[in-house]
Amino acid sequence: MSTVTKSKEPWGFALLSKEERQKLGRKGGQNAHKLGRAHTYTSEEAREAGRIGGLRASANRRRARREEARAA
């Protein structure tokens, strides 16, 4: 029977430096815009996304407080 061990060595994008990953990401974003596949948020869409994120974050904090109170 053989056992498979997982390596702790980085692979894929983890091998790249932060600057190299940013450079690749920037190229991908620019290319998406050139091809017309990128989405540009309007101020209304961005506001709504921020509102929803804030609601979820506060709900997570409330849930964590309740769980702490139950554990105590």
PDB file of N, H, CA, C and O in Angstrom:
ATOM      1  N   MET A   1       0.846  -1.168   0.000  1.00  0.00           N
ATOM      2  CA  MET A   1       0.000   0.000   0.000  1.00  0.00           C
ATOM      3  C   MET A   1       0.897   1.240   0.000  1.00  0.00           C
ATOM      4  O   MET A   1       1.845   1.329   0.781  1.00  0.00           O
ATOM      5  N   SER A   2       0.595   2.180  -0.870  1.00  0.00           N
ATOM      6  H   SER A   2      -0.175   2.107  -1.504  1.00  0.00           H
ATOM      7  CA  SER A   2       1.405   3.398  -0.912  1.00  0.00           C
ATOM      8  C   SER A   2       0.637   4.546  -0.267  1.00  0.00           C
ATOM      9  O   SER A   2      -0.589   4.627  -0.341  1.00  0.00           O
ATOM     10  N   THR A   3       1.381   5.404   0.346  1.00  0.00           N
ATOM     11  H   THR A   3       2.377   5.338   0.406  1.00  0.00           H
ATOM     12  CA  THR A   3       0.752   6.577   0.952  1.00  0.00           C
ATOM     13  C   THR A   3       1.148   7.808   0.165  1.00  0.00           C
ATOM     14  O   THR A   3       2.280   7.925  -0.303  1.00  0.00           O
ATOM     15  N   VAL A   4       0.226   8.705   0.026  1.00  0.00           N
ATOM     16  H   VAL A   4      -0.694   8.610   0.407  1.00  0.00           H
ATOM     17  CA  VAL A   4       0.477   9.944  -0.696  1.00  0.00           C
ATOM     18  C   VAL A   4       0.682  11.044   0.331  1.00  0.00           C
ATOM     19  O   VAL A   4      -0.163  11.268   1.199  1.00  0.00           O
ATOM     20  N   THR A   5       1.803  11.721   0.223  1.00  0.00           N
ATOM     21  H   THR A   5       2.488  11.539  -0.481  1.00  0.00           H
ATOM     22  CA  THR A   5       2.053  12.836   1.133  1.00  0.00           C
ATOM     23  C   THR A   5       1.961  14.133   0.352  1.00  0.00           C
ATOM     24  O   THR A   5       2.413  14.225  -0.789  1.00  0.00           O
ATOM     25  N   LYS A   6       1.376  15.118   0.977  1.00  0.00           N
ATOM     26  H   LYS A   6       1.008  15.043   1.904  1.00  0.00           H
ATOM     27  CA  LYS A   6       1.248  16.402   0.324  1.00  0.00           C
ATOM     28  C   LYS A   6       2.475  17.238   0.618  1.00  0.00           C
ATOM     29  O   LYS A   6       2.943  17.303   1.754  1.00  0.00           O
ATOM     30  N   SER A   7       2.980  17.868  -0.403  1.00  0.00           N
ATOM     31  H   SER A   7       2.599  17.816  -1.327  1.00  0.00           H
ATOM     32  CA  SER A   7       4.156  18.714  -0.256  1.00  0.00           C
ATOM     33  C   SER A   7       3.762  20.074   0.299  1.00  0.00           C
ATOM     34  O   SER A   7       2.705  20.609  -0.037  1.00  0.00           O
ATOM     35  N   LYS A   8       4.605  20.620   1.136  1.00  0.00           N
ATOM     36  H   LYS A   8       5.463  20.186   1.408  1.00  0.00           H
ATOM     37  CA  LYS A   8       4.371  21.961   1.680  1.00  0.00           C
ATOM     38  C   LYS A   8       5.039  23.015   0.809  1.00  0.00           C
ATOM     39  O   LYS A   8       4.979  24.207   1.112  1.00  0.00           O
ATOM     40  N   GLU A   9       5.672  22.579  -0.264  1.00  0.00           N
ATOM     41  H   GLU A   9       5.720  21.611  -0.510  1.00  0.00           H
ATOM     42  CA  GLU A   9       6.355  23.507  -1.157  1.00  0.00           C
ATOM     43  C   GLU A   9       5.329  24.298  -1.972  1.00  0.00           C
ATOM     44  O   GLU A   9       4.323  23.740  -2.409  1.00  0.00           O
ATOM     45  N   PRO A  10       5.580  25.591  -2.177  1.00  0.00           N
ATOM     46  CA  PRO A  10       4.655  26.377  -2.995  1.00  0.00           C
ATOM     47  C   PRO A  10       4.706  25.930  -4.456  1.00  0.00           C
ATOM     48  O   PRO A  10       5.735  25.462  -4.943  1.00  0.00           O
ATOM     49  N   TRP A  11       3.597  26.081  -5.126  1.00  0.00           N
ATOM     50  H   TRP A  11       2.761  26.461  -4.731  1.00  0.00           H
ATOM     51  CA  TRP A  11       3.537  25.756  -6.537  1.00  0.00           C
ATOM     52  C   TRP A  11       2.589  26.721  -7.225  1.00  0.00           C
ATOM     53  O   TRP A  11       1.852  27.449  -6.560  1.00  0.00           O
ATOM     54  N   GLY A  12       2.601  26.732  -8.553  1.00  0.00           N
ATOM     55  H   GLY A  12       3.200  26.140  -9.093  1.00  0.00           H
ATOM     56  CA  GLY A  12       1.729  27.616  -9.320  1.00  0.00           C
ATOM     57  C   GLY A  12       2.072  29.080  -9.078  1.00  0.00           C
ATOM     58  O   GLY A  12       3.242  29.463  -9.074  1.00  0.00           O
ATOM     59  N   PHE A  13       1.044  29.889  -8.879  1.00  0.00           N
ATOM     60  H   PHE A  13       0.094  29.578  -8.883  1.00  0.00           H
ATOM     61  CA  PHE A  13       1.246  31.327  -8.682  1.00  0.00           C
ATOM     62  C   PHE A  13       1.976  31.636  -7.381  1.00  0.00           C
ATOM     63  O   PHE A  13       2.563  32.709  -7.245  1.00  0.00           O
ATOM     64  N   ALA A  14       1.950  30.714  -6.429  1.00  0.00           N
ATOM     65  H   ALA A  14       1.474  29.842  -6.540  1.00  0.00           H
ATOM     66  CA  ALA A  14       2.639  30.941  -5.160  1.00  0.00           C
ATOM     67  C   ALA A  14       4.152  31.016  -5.351  1.00  0.00           C
ATOM     68  O   ALA A  14       4.857  31.560  -4.501  1.00  0.00           O
ATOM     69  N   LEU A  15       4.649  30.483  -6.445  1.00  0.00           N
ATOM     70  H   LEU A  15       4.077  30.041  -7.136  1.00  0.00           H
ATOM     71  CA  LEU A  15       6.075  30.560  -6.733  1.00  0.00           C
ATOM     72  C   LEU A  15       6.492  31.961  -7.177  1.00  0.00           C
ATOM     73  O   LEU A  15       7.666  32.318  -7.081  1.00  0.00           O
ATOM     74  N   LEU A  16       5.545  32.745  -7.656  1.00  0.00           N
ATOM     75  H   LEU A  16       4.591  32.455  -7.734  1.00  0.00           H
ATOM     76  CA  LEU A  16       5.851  34.074  -8.166  1.00  0.00           C
ATOM     77  C   LEU A  16       5.936  35.084  -7.025  1.00  0.00           C
ATOM     78  O   LEU A  16       5.313  34.923  -5.975  1.00  0.00           O
ATOM     79  N   SER A  17       6.716  36.114  -7.262  1.00  0.00           N
ATOM     80  H   SER A  17       7.222  36.245  -8.115  1.00  0.00           H
ATOM     81  CA  SER A  17       6.776  37.190  -6.274  1.00  0.00           C
ATOM     82  C   SER A  17       5.478  37.994  -6.350  1.00  0.00           C
ATOM     83  O   SER A  17       4.718  37.870  -7.310  1.00  0.00           O
ATOM     84  N   LYS A  18       5.236  38.805  -5.347  1.00  0.00           N
ATOM     85  H   LYS A  18       5.854  38.906  -4.567  1.00  0.00           H
ATOM     86  CA  LYS A  18       4.031  39.635  -5.318  1.00  0.00           C
ATOM     87  C   LYS A  18       3.979  40.532  -6.555  1.00  0.00           C
ATOM     88  O   LYS A  18       2.920  40.700  -7.161  1.00  0.00           O
ATOM     89  N   GLU A  19       5.115  41.101  -6.923  1.00  0.00           N
ATOM     90  H   GLU A  19       5.974  40.965  -6.431  1.00  0.00           H
ATOM     91  CA  GLU A  19       5.170  41.993  -8.087  1.00  0.00           C
ATOM     92  C   GLU A  19       4.830  41.248  -9.373  1.00  0.00           C
ATOM     93  O   GLU A  19       4.130  41.777 -10.236  1.00  0.00           O
ATOM     94  N   GLU A  20       5.333  40.011  -9.499  1.00  0.00           N
ATOM     95  H   GLU A  20       5.902  39.582  -8.798  1.00  0.00           H
ATOM     96  CA  GLU A  20       5.042  39.221 -10.701  1.00  0.00           C
ATOM     97  C   GLU A  20       3.557  38.874 -10.785  1.00  0.00           C
ATOM     98  O   GLU A  20       2.964  38.926 -11.862  1.00  0.00           O
ATOM     99  N   ARG A  21       2.954  38.519  -9.640  1.00  0.00           N
ATOM    100  H   ARG A  21       3.435  38.477  -8.765  1.00  0.00           H
ATOM    101  CA  ARG A  21       1.514  38.212  -9.633  1.00  0.00           C
ATOM    102  C   ARG A  21       0.701  39.445 -10.006  1.00  0.00           C
ATOM    103  O   ARG A  21      -0.267  39.351 -10.761  1.00  0.00           O
ATOM    104  N   GLN A  22       1.096  40.610  -9.473  1.00  0.00           N
ATOM    105  H   GLN A  22       1.882  40.687  -8.860  1.00  0.00           H
ATOM    106  CA  GLN A  22       0.385  41.844  -9.806  1.00  0.00           C
ATOM    107  C   GLN A  22       0.512  42.165 -11.289  1.00  0.00           C
ATOM    108  O   GLN A  22      -0.449  42.598 -11.924  1.00  0.00           O
ATOM    109  N   LYS A  23       1.696  41.951 -11.829  1.00  0.00           N
ATOM    110  H   LYS A  23       2.477  41.599 -11.313  1.00  0.00           H
ATOM    111  CA  LYS A  23       1.934  42.230 -13.249  1.00  0.00           C
ATOM    112  C   LYS A  23       1.040  41.341 -14.132  1.00  0.00           C
ATOM    113  O   LYS A  23       0.441  41.814 -15.098  1.00  0.00           O
ATOM    114  N   LEU A  24       0.960  40.054 -13.785  1.00  0.00           N
ATOM    115  H   LEU A  24       1.446  39.670 -13.000  1.00  0.00           H
ATOM    116  CA  LEU A  24       0.102  39.139 -14.544  1.00  0.00           C
ATOM    117  C   LEU A  24      -1.368  39.511 -14.406  1.00  0.00           C
ATOM    118  O   LEU A  24      -2.111  39.492 -15.386  1.00  0.00           O
ATOM    119  N   GLY A  25      -1.786  39.849 -13.192  1.00  0.00           N
ATOM    120  H   GLY A  25      -1.182  39.864 -12.395  1.00  0.00           H
ATOM    121  CA  GLY A  25      -3.173  40.242 -12.975  1.00  0.00           C
ATOM    122  C   GLY A  25      -3.537  41.493 -13.752  1.00  0.00           C
ATOM    123  O   GLY A  25      -4.628  41.595 -14.314  1.00  0.00           O
ATOM    124  N   ARG A  26      -2.620  42.438 -13.778  1.00  0.00           N
ATOM    125  H   ARG A  26      -1.735  42.356 -13.321  1.00  0.00           H
ATOM    126  CA  ARG A  26      -2.846  43.677 -14.509  1.00  0.00           C
ATOM    127  C   ARG A  26      -3.016  43.395 -15.996  1.00  0.00           C
ATOM    128  O   ARG A  26      -3.891  43.967 -16.648  1.00  0.00           O
ATOM    129  N   LYS A  27      -2.164  42.499 -16.537  1.00  0.00           N
ATOM    130  H   LYS A  27      -1.453  42.035 -16.008  1.00  0.00           H
ATOM    131  CA  LYS A  27      -2.265  42.140 -17.957  1.00  0.00           C
ATOM    132  C   LYS A  27      -3.622  41.511 -18.261  1.00  0.00           C
ATOM    133  O   LYS A  27      -4.246  41.810 -19.279  1.00  0.00           O
ATOM    134  N   GLY A  28      -4.069  40.629 -17.356  1.00  0.00           N
ATOM    135  H   GLY A  28      -3.562  40.386 -16.529  1.00  0.00           H
ATOM    136  CA  GLY A  28      -5.362  39.975 -17.560  1.00  0.00           C
ATOM    137  C   GLY A  28      -6.505  40.969 -17.535  1.00  0.00           C
ATOM    138  O   GLY A  28      -7.427  40.877 -18.345  1.00  0.00           O
ATOM    139  N   GLY A  29      -6.454  41.917 -16.614  1.00  0.00           N
ATOM    140  H   GLY A  29      -5.705  41.991 -15.956  1.00  0.00           H
ATOM    141  CA  GLY A  29      -7.496  42.933 -16.540  1.00  0.00           C
ATOM    142  C   GLY A  29      -7.523  43.829 -17.760  1.00  0.00           C
ATOM    143  O   GLY A  29      -8.591  44.159 -18.274  1.00  0.00           O
ATOM    144  N   GLN A  30      -6.347  44.222 -18.224  1.00  0.00           N
ATOM    145  H   GLN A  30      -5.478  43.953 -17.807  1.00  0.00           H
ATOM    146  CA  GLN A  30      -6.274  45.074 -19.408  1.00  0.00           C
ATOM    147  C   GLN A  30      -6.799  44.333 -20.628  1.00  0.00           C
ATOM    148  O   GLN A  30      -7.502  44.911 -21.457  1.00  0.00           O
ATOM    149  N   ASN A  31      -6.459  43.052 -20.738  1.00  0.00           N
ATOM    150  H   ASN A  31      -5.888  42.582 -20.064  1.00  0.00           H
ATOM    151  CA  ASN A  31      -6.910  42.262 -21.871  1.00  0.00           C
ATOM    152  C   ASN A  31      -8.435  42.084 -21.839  1.00  0.00           C
ATOM    153  O   ASN A  31      -9.086  42.133 -22.883  1.00  0.00           O
ATOM    154  N   ALA A  32      -8.993  41.880 -20.664  1.00  0.00           N
ATOM    155  H   ALA A  32      -8.464  41.840 -19.816  1.00  0.00           H
ATOM    156  CA  ALA A  32     -10.447  41.723 -20.542  1.00  0.00           C
ATOM    157  C   ALA A  32     -11.147  42.997 -21.017  1.00  0.00           C
ATOM    158  O   ALA A  32     -12.179  42.924 -21.684  1.00  0.00           O
ATOM    159  N   HIS A  33     -10.596  44.154 -20.680  1.00  0.00           N
ATOM    160  H   HIS A  33      -9.758  44.213 -20.138  1.00  0.00           H
ATOM    161  CA  HIS A  33     -11.189  45.412 -21.131  1.00  0.00           C
ATOM    162  C   HIS A  33     -11.088  45.551 -22.649  1.00  0.00           C
ATOM    163  O   HIS A  33     -12.030  46.007 -23.297  1.00  0.00           O
ATOM    164  N   LYS A  34      -9.942  45.158 -23.216  1.00  0.00           N
ATOM    165  H   LYS A  34      -9.177  44.788 -22.690  1.00  0.00           H
ATOM    166  CA  LYS A  34      -9.765  45.229 -24.672  1.00  0.00           C
ATOM    167  C   LYS A  34     -10.786  44.359 -25.395  1.00  0.00           C
ATOM    168  O   LYS A  34     -11.302  44.731 -26.449  1.00  0.00           O
ATOM    169  N   LEU A  35     -11.071  43.187 -24.809  1.00  0.00           N
ATOM    170  H   LEU A  35     -10.652  42.885 -23.952  1.00  0.00           H
ATOM    171  CA  LEU A  35     -12.005  42.247 -25.430  1.00  0.00           C
ATOM    172  C   LEU A  35     -13.470  42.577 -25.118  1.00  0.00           C
ATOM    173  O   LEU A  35     -14.381  41.942 -25.649  1.00  0.00           O
ATOM    174  N   GLY A  36     -13.686  43.562 -24.264  1.00  0.00           N
ATOM    175  H   GLY A  36     -12.946  44.078 -23.833  1.00  0.00           H
ATOM    176  CA  GLY A  36     -15.054  43.933 -23.912  1.00  0.00           C
ATOM    177  C   GLY A  36     -15.709  42.973 -22.938  1.00  0.00           C
ATOM    178  O   GLY A  36     -16.936  42.920 -22.865  1.00  0.00           O
ATOM    179  N   ARG A  37     -14.933  42.221 -22.194  1.00  0.00           N
ATOM    180  H   ARG A  37     -13.936  42.264 -22.253  1.00  0.00           H
ATOM    181  CA  ARG A  37     -15.482  41.235 -21.257  1.00  0.00           C
ATOM    182  C   ARG A  37     -15.396  41.686 -19.803  1.00  0.00           C
ATOM    183  O   ARG A  37     -15.862  40.984 -18.906  1.00  0.00           O
ATOM    184  N   ALA A  38     -14.812  42.836 -19.571  1.00  0.00           N
ATOM    185  H   ALA A  38     -14.433  43.407 -20.300  1.00  0.00           H
ATOM    186  CA  ALA A  38     -14.655  43.320 -18.202  1.00  0.00           C
ATOM    187  C   ALA A  38     -15.892  44.103 -17.787  1.00  0.00           C
ATOM    188  O   ALA A  38     -16.568  44.704 -18.622  1.00  0.00           O
ATOM    189  N   HIS A  39     -16.181  44.092 -16.496  1.00  0.00           N
ATOM    190  H   HIS A  39     -15.632  43.604 -15.817  1.00  0.00           H
ATOM    191  CA  HIS A  39     -17.332  44.826 -15.982  1.00  0.00           C
ATOM    192  C   HIS A  39     -16.833  46.051 -15.239  1.00  0.00           C
ATOM    193  O   HIS A  39     -15.966  45.956 -14.371  1.00  0.00           O
ATOM    194  N   THR A  40     -17.381  47.186 -15.583  1.00  0.00           N
ATOM    195  H   THR A  40     -18.086  47.264 -16.288  1.00  0.00           H
ATOM    196  CA  THR A  40     -17.054  48.421 -14.885  1.00  0.00           C
ATOM    197  C   THR A  40     -18.266  48.813 -14.064  1.00  0.00           C
ATOM    198  O   THR A  40     -19.359  49.004 -14.598  1.00  0.00           O
ATOM    199  N   TYR A  41     -18.061  48.931 -12.754  1.00  0.00           N
ATOM    200  H   TYR A  41     -17.174  48.775 -12.320  1.00  0.00           H
ATOM    201  CA  TYR A  41     -19.162  49.244 -11.859  1.00  0.00           C
ATOM    202  C   TYR A  41     -19.545  50.711 -11.958  1.00  0.00           C
ATOM    203  O   TYR A  41     -18.687  51.589 -12.047  1.00  0.00           O
ATOM    204  N   THR A  42     -20.849  50.960 -11.941  1.00  0.00           N
ATOM    205  H   THR A  42     -21.546  50.247 -11.869  1.00  0.00           H
ATOM    206  CA  THR A  42     -21.330  52.327 -11.810  1.00  0.00           C
ATOM    207  C   THR A  42     -21.258  52.675 -10.330  1.00  0.00           C
ATOM    208  O   THR A  42     -21.087  51.791  -9.491  1.00  0.00           O
ATOM    209  N   SER A  43     -21.387  53.952 -10.010  1.00  0.00           N
ATOM    210  H   SER A  43     -21.526  54.670 -10.692  1.00  0.00           H
ATOM    211  CA  SER A  43     -21.333  54.338  -8.599  1.00  0.00           C
ATOM    212  C   SER A  43     -22.496  53.717  -7.826  1.00  0.00           C
ATOM    213  O   SER A  43     -22.350  53.398  -6.646  1.00  0.00           O
ATOM    214  N   GLU A  44     -23.647  53.541  -8.477  1.00  0.00           N
ATOM    215  H   GLU A  44     -23.766  53.800  -9.436  1.00  0.00           H
ATOM    216  CA  GLU A  44     -24.796  52.908  -7.807  1.00  0.00           C
ATOM    217  C   GLU A  44     -24.521  51.443  -7.503  1.00  0.00           C
ATOM    218  O   GLU A  44     -24.837  50.963  -6.414  1.00  0.00           O
ATOM    219  N   GLU A  45     -23.929  50.725  -8.466  1.00  0.00           N
ATOM    220  H   GLU A  45     -23.673  51.114  -9.351  1.00  0.00           H
ATOM    221  CA  GLU A  45     -23.610  49.307  -8.246  1.00  0.00           C
ATOM    222  C   GLU A  45     -22.575  49.153  -7.131  1.00  0.00           C
ATOM    223  O   GLU A  45     -22.690  48.265  -6.286  1.00  0.00           O
ATOM    224  N   ALA A  46     -21.575  50.017  -7.139  1.00  0.00           N
ATOM    225  H   ALA A  46     -21.482  50.738  -7.826  1.00  0.00           H
ATOM    226  CA  ALA A  46     -20.535  49.949  -6.115  1.00  0.00           C
ATOM    227  C   ALA A  46     -21.123  50.259  -4.739  1.00  0.00           C
ATOM    228  O   ALA A  46     -20.765  49.613  -3.754  1.00  0.00           O
ATOM    229  N   ARG A  47     -22.005  51.223  -4.664  1.00  0.00           N
ATOM    230  H   ARG A  47     -22.296  51.748  -5.464  1.00  0.00           H
ATOM    231  CA  ARG A  47     -22.644  51.582  -3.396  1.00  0.00           C
ATOM    232  C   ARG A  47     -23.451  50.406  -2.863  1.00  0.00           C
ATOM    233  O   ARG A  47     -23.383  50.090  -1.675  1.00  0.00           O
ATOM    234  N   GLU A  48     -24.209  49.762  -3.731  1.00  0.00           N
ATOM    235  H   GLU A  48     -24.265  50.019  -4.696  1.00  0.00           H
ATOM    236  CA  GLU A  48     -25.034  48.626  -3.322  1.00  0.00           C
ATOM    237  C   GLU A  48     -24.163  47.453  -2.865  1.00  0.00           C
ATOM    238  O   GLU A  48     -24.483  46.795  -1.875  1.00  0.00           O
ATOM    239  N   ALA A  49     -23.070  47.190  -3.576  1.00  0.00           N
ATOM    240  H   ALA A  49     -22.810  47.724  -4.380  1.00  0.00           H
ATOM    241  CA  ALA A  49     -22.164  46.110  -3.178  1.00  0.00           C
ATOM    242  C   ALA A  49     -21.566  46.403  -1.807  1.00  0.00           C
ATOM    243  O   ALA A  49     -21.460  45.501  -0.976  1.00  0.00           O
ATOM    244  N   GLY A  50     -21.182  47.627  -1.566  1.00  0.00           N
ATOM    245  H   GLY A  50     -21.268  48.359  -2.242  1.00  0.00           H
ATOM    246  CA  GLY A  50     -20.642  48.002  -0.268  1.00  0.00           C
ATOM    247  C   GLY A  50     -21.662  47.875   0.840  1.00  0.00           C
ATOM    248  O   GLY A  50     -21.331  47.456   1.949  1.00  0.00           O
ATOM    249  N   ARG A  51     -22.902  48.232   0.548  1.00  0.00           N
ATOM    250  H   ARG A  51     -23.171  48.572  -0.353  1.00  0.00           H
ATOM    251  CA  ARG A  51     -23.979  48.126   1.536  1.00  0.00           C
ATOM    252  C   ARG A  51     -24.201  46.665   1.917  1.00  0.00           C
ATOM    253  O   ARG A  51     -24.317  46.335   3.097  1.00  0.00           O
ATOM    254  N   ILE A  52     -24.257  45.797   0.912  1.00  0.00           N
ATOM    255  H   ILE A  52     -24.163  46.065  -0.047  1.00  0.00           H
ATOM    256  CA  ILE A  52     -24.481  44.370   1.161  1.00  0.00           C
ATOM    257  C   ILE A  52     -23.318  43.783   1.954  1.00  0.00           C
ATOM    258  O   ILE A  52     -23.529  43.003   2.883  1.00  0.00           O
ATOM    259  N   GLY A  53     -22.081  44.157   1.588  1.00  0.00           N
ATOM    260  H   GLY A  53     -21.910  44.790   0.834  1.00  0.00           H
ATOM    261  CA  GLY A  53     -20.918  43.669   2.324  1.00  0.00           C
ATOM    262  C   GLY A  53     -20.953  44.106   3.777  1.00  0.00           C
ATOM    263  O   GLY A  53     -20.611  43.331   4.670  1.00  0.00           O
ATOM    264  N   GLY A  54     -21.365  45.347   4.020  1.00  0.00           N
ATOM    265  H   GLY A  54     -21.643  45.977   3.294  1.00  0.00           H
ATOM    266  CA  GLY A  54     -21.461  45.851   5.390  1.00  0.00           C
ATOM    267  C   GLY A  54     -22.512  45.107   6.195  1.00  0.00           C
ATOM    268  O   GLY A  54     -22.311  44.823   7.376  1.00  0.00           O
ATOM    269  N   LEU A  55     -23.630  44.793   5.560  1.00  0.00           N
ATOM    270  H   LEU A  55     -23.793  45.024   4.601  1.00  0.00           H
ATOM    271  CA  LEU A  55     -24.680  44.041   6.252  1.00  0.00           C
ATOM    272  C   LEU A  55     -24.195  42.650   6.640  1.00  0.00           C
ATOM    273  O   LEU A  55     -24.471  42.171   7.740  1.00  0.00           O
ATOM    274  N   ARG A  56     -23.477  42.012   5.736  1.00  0.00           N
ATOM    275  H   ARG A  56     -23.253  42.401   4.842  1.00  0.00           H
ATOM    276  CA  ARG A  56     -22.977  40.662   6.021  1.00  0.00           C
ATOM    277  C   ARG A  56     -21.928  40.686   7.116  1.00  0.00           C
ATOM    278  O   ARG A  56     -21.909  39.811   7.981  1.00  0.00           O
ATOM    279  N   ALA A  57     -21.053  41.684   7.084  1.00  0.00           N
ATOM    280  H   ALA A  57     -21.069  42.395   6.381  1.00  0.00           H
ATOM    281  CA  ALA A  57     -20.004  41.771   8.105  1.00  0.00           C
ATOM    282  C   ALA A  57     -20.622  41.982   9.485  1.00  0.00           C
ATOM    283  O   ALA A  57     -20.195  41.360  10.457  1.00  0.00           O
ATOM    284  N   SER A  58     -21.625  42.855   9.574  1.00  0.00           N
ATOM    285  H   SER A  58     -21.972  43.361   8.784  1.00  0.00           H
ATOM    286  CA  SER A  58     -22.228  43.105  10.883  1.00  0.00           C
ATOM    287  C   SER A  58     -23.014  41.877  11.348  1.00  0.00           C
ATOM    288  O   SER A  58     -23.064  41.596  12.546  1.00  0.00           O
ATOM    289  N   ALA A  59     -23.624  41.148  10.420  1.00  0.00           N
ATOM    290  H   ALA A  59     -23.583  41.376   9.448  1.00  0.00           H
ATOM    291  CA  ALA A  59     -24.332  39.921  10.796  1.00  0.00           C
ATOM    292  C   ALA A  59     -23.346  38.881  11.324  1.00  0.00           C
ATOM    293  O   ALA A  59     -23.648  38.159  12.274  1.00  0.00           O
ATOM    294  N   ASN A  60     -22.164  38.806  10.704  1.00  0.00           N
ATOM    295  H   ASN A  60     -21.919  39.393   9.932  1.00  0.00           H
ATOM    296  CA  ASN A  60     -21.143  37.861  11.171  1.00  0.00           C
ATOM    297  C   ASN A  60     -20.671  38.227  12.573  1.00  0.00           C
ATOM    298  O   ASN A  60     -20.449  37.344  13.402  1.00  0.00           O
ATOM    299  N   ARG A  61     -20.517  39.521  12.845  1.00  0.00           N
ATOM    300  H   ARG A  61     -20.698  40.238  12.171  1.00  0.00           H
ATOM    301  CA  ARG A  61     -20.092  39.951  14.184  1.00  0.00           C
ATOM    302  C   ARG A  61     -21.159  39.612  15.218  1.00  0.00           C
ATOM    303  O   ARG A  61     -20.837  39.149  16.312  1.00  0.00           O
ATOM    304  N   ARG A  62     -22.429  39.839  14.881  1.00  0.00           N
ATOM    305  H   ARG A  62     -22.691  40.216  13.992  1.00  0.00           H
ATOM    306  CA  ARG A  62     -23.515  39.506  15.812  1.00  0.00           C
ATOM    307  C   ARG A  62     -23.525  38.008  16.106  1.00  0.00           C
ATOM    308  O   ARG A  62     -23.683  37.597  17.255  1.00  0.00           O
ATOM    309  N   ARG A  63     -23.355  37.197  15.066  1.00  0.00           N
ATOM    310  H   ARG A  63     -23.226  37.531  14.132  1.00  0.00           H
ATOM    311  CA  ARG A  63     -23.356  35.743  15.228  1.00  0.00           C
ATOM    312  C   ARG A  63     -22.189  35.314  16.119  1.00  0.00           C
ATOM    313  O   ARG A  63     -22.363  34.456  16.984  1.00  0.00           O
ATOM    314  N   ALA A  64     -21.010  35.893  15.922  1.00  0.00           N
ATOM    315  H   ALA A  64     -20.868  36.590  15.219  1.00  0.00           H
ATOM    316  CA  ALA A  64     -19.839  35.542  16.734  1.00  0.00           C
ATOM    317  C   ALA A  64     -20.079  35.912  18.193  1.00  0.00           C
ATOM    318  O   ALA A  64     -19.707  35.152  19.087  1.00  0.00           O
ATOM    319  N   ARG A  65     -20.698  37.069  18.450  1.00  0.00           N
ATOM    320  H   ARG A  65     -21.001  37.686  17.724  1.00  0.00           H
ATOM    321  CA  ARG A  65     -20.989  37.473  19.827  1.00  0.00           C
ATOM    322  C   ARG A  65     -21.951  36.508  20.491  1.00  0.00           C
ATOM    323  O   ARG A  65     -21.764  36.150  21.654  1.00  0.00           O
ATOM    324  N   ARG A  66     -22.989  36.076  19.764  1.00  0.00           N
ATOM    325  H   ARG A  66     -23.141  36.366  18.820  1.00  0.00           H
ATOM    326  CA  ARG A  66     -23.948  35.113  20.322  1.00  0.00           C
ATOM    327  C   ARG A  66     -23.265  33.801  20.661  1.00  0.00           C
ATOM    328  O   ARG A  66     -23.524  33.219  21.714  1.00  0.00           O
ATOM    329  N   GLU A  67     -22.377  33.320  19.759  1.00  0.00           N
ATOM    330  H   GLU A  67     -22.166  33.792  18.903  1.00  0.00           H
ATOM    331  CA  GLU A  67     -21.681  32.065  20.007  1.00  0.00           C
ATOM    332  C   GLU A  67     -20.745  32.175  21.206  1.00  0.00           C
ATOM    333  O   GLU A  67     -20.611  31.227  21.980  1.00  0.00           O
ATOM    334  N   GLU A  68     -20.093  33.335  21.364  1.00  0.00           N
ATOM    335  H   GLU A  68     -20.202  34.105  20.736  1.00  0.00           H
ATOM    336  CA  GLU A  68     -19.233  33.555  22.539  1.00  0.00           C
ATOM    337  C   GLU A  68     -20.052  33.538  23.819  1.00  0.00           C
ATOM    338  O   GLU A  68     -19.621  32.985  24.831  1.00  0.00           O
ATOM    339  N   ALA A  69     -21.231  34.143  23.775  1.00  0.00           N
ATOM    340  H   ALA A  69     -21.581  34.592  22.953  1.00  0.00           H
ATOM    341  CA  ALA A  69     -22.088  34.192  24.971  1.00  0.00           C
ATOM    342  C   ALA A  69     -22.566  32.787  25.345  1.00  0.00           C
ATOM    343  O   ALA A  69     -22.654  32.458  26.528  1.00  0.00           O
ATOM    344  N   ARG A  70     -22.874  31.958  24.345  1.00  0.00           N
ATOM    345  H   ARG A  70     -22.803  32.225  23.384  1.00  0.00           H
ATOM    346  CA  ARG A  70     -23.311  30.590  24.624  1.00  0.00           C
ATOM    347  C   ARG A  70     -22.175  29.773  25.229  1.00  0.00           C
ATOM    348  O   ARG A  70     -22.404  28.956  26.121  1.00  0.00           O
ATOM    349  N   ALA A  71     -20.960  29.987  24.753  1.00  0.00           N
ATOM    350  H   ALA A  71     -20.774  30.650  24.028  1.00  0.00           H
ATOM    351  CA  ALA A  71     -19.798  29.211  25.215  1.00  0.00           C
ATOM    352  C   ALA A  71     -19.400  29.604  26.642  1.00  0.00           C
ATOM    353  O   ALA A  71     -18.828  28.796  27.374  1.00  0.00           O
ATOM    354  N   ALA A  72     -19.697  30.825  27.026  1.00  0.00           N
ATOM    355  H   ALA A  72     -20.162  31.481  26.431  1.00  0.00           H
ATOM    356  CA  ALA A  72     -19.281  31.296  28.357  1.00  0.00           C
ATOM    357  C   ALA A  72     -20.147  30.768  29.465  1.00  0.00           C
ATOM    358  O   ALA A  72     -19.914  31.080  30.633  1.00  0.00           O
TER     359      ALA A  72
END
